[in-house]
Amino acid sequence: MIKQLLVTGVAKLGNFMDKMKLGGGGRYEKLIGSLEKKGVKDPAALAAHIGMKKYGKKGFLSLAAKGRRRAMREKKASYA
């Protein structure tokens, strides 16, 4: 399937393979970093606002919950 997308030009290999997983927190952190570079006063708040606008309140809060669950699993695994 990836090969078909590359042949048709729908996806570029770098963009398609390097995409961060939704709910993993990587996209959010990347956005915060880019907002900090632009000199935004509170980049975390602006990133949260953008996420709420893009995914809606319910969707954004579910992504946040998914991230919290993942963090707790990783924290438990580090203790074991």
Phi and psi in degrees as a GROMACS rama.xvg file:
@    title "Ramachandran Plot"
@    xaxis  label "Phi"
@    yaxis  label "Psi"
@TYPE xy
-60.8556  -42.302  ILE-2
-61.1249  -40.4683  LYS-3
-64.2465  -41.3687  GLN-4
-65.101  -37.0457  LEU-5
-68.9404  -40.1145  LEU-6
-65.4987  -41.7169  VAL-7
-77.1799  -11.9643  THR-8
82.9878  10.7272  GLY-9
-70.6957  -37.4393  VAL-10
-130.521  147.11  ALA-11
-99.1742  143.235  LYS-12
-56.1171  -44.3938  LEU-13
-62.911  -46.1734  GLY-14
-68.4931  -39.6289  ASN-15
-69.8537  -40.9831  PHE-16
-85.2331  -26.1742  MET-17
-92.2319  3.57915  ASP-18
-65.8779  129.408  LYS-19
-75.4622  148.97  MET-20
-71.2327  135.845  LYS-21
-67.9001  130.312  LEU-22
91.4857  -0.913851  GLY-23
-85.666  -16.1495  GLY-24
93.0933  -12.9827  GLY-25
-67.3915  -41.1012  GLY-26
-65.2335  -41.2711  ARG-27
-62.2468  -46.864  TYR-28
-64.2515  -37.6457  GLU-29
-64.6035  -40.9599  LYS-30
-64.5754  -42.8194  LEU-31
-59.9029  -42.833  ILE-32
-61.3851  -42.8383  GLY-33
-69.7455  -33.415  SER-34
-69.8633  -35.6625  LEU-35
-62.3607  -40.8394  GLU-36
-62.458  -31.0158  LYS-37
-81.5993  -5.93521  LYS-38
86.2128  25.0731  GLY-39
-68.9736  139.576  VAL-40
-63.5943  -46.8913  LYS-41
-131.442  84.3012  ASP-42
-65.138  -31.9301  PRO-43
-66.7294  -40.4432  ALA-44
-67.0152  -41.5737  ALA-45
-66.4357  -40.0751  LEU-46
-63.1114  -39.8011  ALA-47
-64.4346  -40.8799  ALA-48
-62.7754  -43.4842  HIS-49
-63.6828  -41.0143  ILE-50
-63.7816  -41.4975  GLY-51
-63.0004  -40.0505  MET-52
-66.6004  -40.8277  LYS-53
-75.273  -46.1793  LYS-54
-103.227  -7.38481  TYR-55
81.2408  163.444  GLY-56
-61.6151  -48.1986  LYS-57
-63.7288  -45.7525  LYS-58
-65.4453  -42.2596  GLY-59
-67.6211  -41.1371  PHE-60
-67.5545  -32.3695  LEU-61
-69.0521  -36.6292  SER-62
-65.3659  -38.8717  LEU-63
-64.6955  -41.2818  ALA-64
-64.8887  -39.7024  ALA-65
-61.4127  -41.0599  LYS-66
-65.7544  -39.3135  GLY-67
-65.4093  -42.0402  ARG-68
-62.425  -42.0303  ARG-69
-62.6228  -42.0784  ARG-70
-64.3036  -39.3972  ALA-71
-66.1135  -40.1491  MET-72
-62.7823  -42.7369  ARG-73
-66.6844  -36.5449  GLU-74
-66.7759  -43.1707  LYS-75
-64.125  -39.2571  LYS-76
-66.3821  -32.8612  ALA-77
-72.4444  -25.8032  SER-78
-77.2278  -29.6339  TYR-79
